[in-house]
Amino acid sequence: MQRTVFIENGEIDPEELISVFKSVGWNKSIDNIAEAFRNSWYILAYENHKLVGFARAISDEFYYTSIFDVVVEPEFQNKGIAKHMVERIKKRFEGTYFFLTYTKGKRDFYSKCGFEENLFAMWISK
């Protein structure tokens, strides 16, 4: 039986991060992915010493926290890894308002994590 190990703000390997992103069809640049993680609070998920998922957040630690890049390789999905990471973020930044955007098909997952739709959010696309 495999045991998932979660590490908060641990050492990161940009190539491993990119590999997990690619496994779900997301394209990120290896040139700046490590810096993006270093500018965030993040959690890494490992199975047998292999990075299989991660999630990151940016917070002022008093009022607002935004969650980004909750990603788990497809073969490790539906095992509670993503939910565990989101719950750890919620606990770490407890007492703040949480915001996120989600990809198509993930609304139900975030609803199960306690998120509700907000009709008063806006964004500017990159």
C-alpha positions in Angstrom: 0.0 0.0 0.0 1.3 3.4 -1.0 1.4 6.2 1.6 1.2 9.8 0.4 3.7 12.1 2.1 2.9 15.8 2.2 5.6 18.4 2.5 4.9 22.1 3.1 7.3 24.6 1.3 9.8 21.8 0.7 12.6 21.6 -1.9 11.2 21.9 -5.4 12.5 20.6 -8.7 11.1 22.6 -11.6 11.2 19.7 -14.0 9.1 17.6 -11.6 6.6 20.5 -11.3 6.3 20.8 -15.1 5.8 17.1 -15.4 2.8 17.1 -13.1 1.4 20.1 -14.9 1.8 18.4 -18.2 0.1 15.2 -16.9 -3.2 17.2 -16.7 -2.6 19.2 -19.9 -1.5 22.5 -18.4 1.4 24.4 -19.9 3.6 26.3 -17.6 7.1 27.7 -18.3 10.0 26.0 -16.6 11.8 29.3 -16.7 9.7 30.8 -13.9 7.8 28.0 -12.2 10.2 27.6 -9.3 10.0 31.4 -8.6 6.2 31.3 -8.7 6.3 28.5 -6.1 8.8 30.3 -3.9 6.6 33.4 -3.9 3.7 31.2 -2.6 2.9 28.9 0.3 2.7 25.4 -1.2 2.3 21.8 -0.3 3.8 18.9 -2.3 2.4 15.4 -2.4 4.7 12.4 -3.0 4.0 8.7 -3.5 7.1 6.5 -3.2 9.4 9.6 -3.4 7.7 10.7 -6.7 6.0 14.1 -6.9 2.4 13.4 -7.8 0.6 16.6 -6.9 0.8 20.0 -5.3 -1.3 23.0 -4.4 -0.2 26.6 -3.6 -1.7 29.7 -2.0 -0.9 33.4 -1.7 -2.1 35.1 1.4 -1.8 38.3 3.4 -2.5 36.0 6.4 -5.1 38.3 7.9 -7.9 38.9 5.4 -7.5 37.1 2.1 -6.0 33.9 0.7 -6.1 32.8 -3.0 -5.6 29.2 -3.9 -3.8 28.2 -7.1 -2.6 25.2 -9.0 -4.3 22.3 -7.2 -2.9 19.6 -9.4 -2.7 15.8 -9.0 -1.5 13.4 -11.7 -4.4 11.6 -13.3 -3.4 8.1 -12.0 -3.4 9.5 -8.4 -6.7 11.4 -8.6 -9.8 10.4 -6.6 -7.6 9.2 -3.7 -8.2 12.2 -1.5 -4.8 13.9 -2.2 -6.2 17.1 -3.7 -8.8 17.4 -0.9 -6.2 16.8 1.8 -4.0 19.6 0.3 -6.9 22.0 0.1 -7.9 21.2 3.7 -4.3 21.9 4.8 -4.3 25.3 3.1 -7.7 26.1 4.7 -6.3 25.2 8.1 -3.0 27.1 7.6 -4.8 30.3 6.6 -7.9 29.8 8.8 -9.8 33.0 9.5 -9.2 34.5 6.1 -11.5 34.7 3.1 -10.6 32.1 0.5 -10.8 32.7 -3.3 -10.0 30.5 -6.2 -10.7 30.0 -9.9 -11.2 26.4 -11.1 -10.9 24.6 -14.4 -13.9 23.1 -16.2 -15.3 20.1 -14.4 -13.8 20.9 -11.0 -16.7 22.9 -9.5 -18.2 19.9 -7.6 -14.8 19.1 -6.1 -14.4 22.6 -4.7 -18.0 22.5 -3.5 -17.2 19.4 -1.5 -14.3 21.3 0.0 -16.7 23.9 1.3 -16.4 26.6 -1.4 -19.5 28.4 -2.7 -20.1 30.4 -5.9 -19.6 34.1 -5.6 -21.3 36.3 -8.1 -19.2 39.4 -7.1 -15.8 38.2 -8.3 -14.0 39.5 -11.4 -10.7 39.0 -13.0 -8.5 40.3 -15.8 -7.2 37.5 -18.1 -3.5 37.4 -18.7 
